[in-house]
Amino acid sequence: MIALLTKPGSLKRGAQAFFEHQAAGGIVLMIAAALALILDNSPLSWLYDSLLQTPVVIQVGALLLDKPLLLWINDGLMAIFFFLVGLEIKREVLEGRLSNARQAGLPILAAIGGMIVPALIYIALNSGDPEALRGWAIPAATDIAFALGVLALLGSRVPVALKVFLLALAIIDDLGAIIIIALFYTSELSPSVLGIAAVGIAMLSYLNYRGVTKIAPYLVVGIIVWVCVLKSGVHATLAGVVIALFIPLRAKNENGHSPLMQVEHGLAPWVAFGVMPIFAFANAGVSLSGLQFGDLFAGIPLGIAAGLFIGKQIGIMGFVFVGVKLGLARLPQDVNWLHIYGASLLAGIGFTMSLFIGTLAFSDPEHASAVRIGVLSGSLLSALMGYLVLRASVARKEPTAQSLGERSALTDAGVAQ
């Protein structure tokens, strides 16, 4: 192995093969989270905390943005992530798996059940604590990169239709999270600043209406919209989704490509291997000093972990079963109920999305630590059990030419993100 890696170009080819693998994004996320945990429980914990609290100031005239590095990551970098999510949602709704009612029925039912039941479990376990109830939406989220990364570890043995189902479920789940953030995690609004943002959105609409295919004008106006949303009281990440909805999909630029597809494919690696690991590193650190076993069963961590691990599988399996029995949807070809159960477990990997909603729900360190404990324990348990169930459900086989072609098409469509 050492001799192989010392050959000219071997290391480069190996690195390229790793980053092109569907599981790479999830692996990098896991490494970033593990590094945060290690640092926050080492003698260098002061360095980790000081880094995240480093003030970062940008001022242009009277406009002042003064935030610690952690909030720039959560409000700025995550806006880029939600921009990519918005691009994916628009593409899927107009031309992808969510554009056909028969195809969309199953993942829509699964996503609805996978959001409602975990939230109800969390509420039931925290009904006596009004402050803790602010976190009801934390276990409703699914981490698309982690879930698909675990699924990719099983290789070609997993039916392509199951990958499509899980991808569509996660995208709809992201849309649900966007709506929840907009409705329930918005502070006091500034009408004047929102008015300026509305003017910027109108300009984006005009650019789209005129068929402008260059990305630069959308980005310039988009940055203005993001700053206004940041100052308005609405969470700044939602600006990323709004901007994405105006990027043209069906128009062709000077290279003959769809502007949306070109931006999505160009941005996806930066989000998977840059934005998301940085967010995970900044938000997964939790001190285990003084942590006792009984702390895992406190209201917030137990509600999150139970919602992710138990609520997701009950909600998804229950809604899908009822939908299929009522004729509202049907299982895809080559997908059986054990496959769906395994996917429902993987949907319990909340991680980055759950951590993000947790930052919106709670600002004090005590609650933030409880959120991280619940998210990490529930996500890890879901990932492990989901992998084991799916590994038992698929027969070991060599990839056929057809499956390789389908897998390549799926990767091109954005699953590797």
Helices and strands as residue ranges (DSSP letters): H 2-6, H 10-20, H 24-40, H 45-52, E 55-60, E 63-68, H 69-72, I 73-77, H 78-94, H 101-125, G 132-135, G 138-140, H 144-152, G 155-157, H 160-184, H 191-209, H 215-232, H 237-244, H 259-270, I 271-275, H 276-283, G 293-297, H 299-306, I 307-311, H 312-325, H 337-346, H 351-361, H 365-393, H 401-412
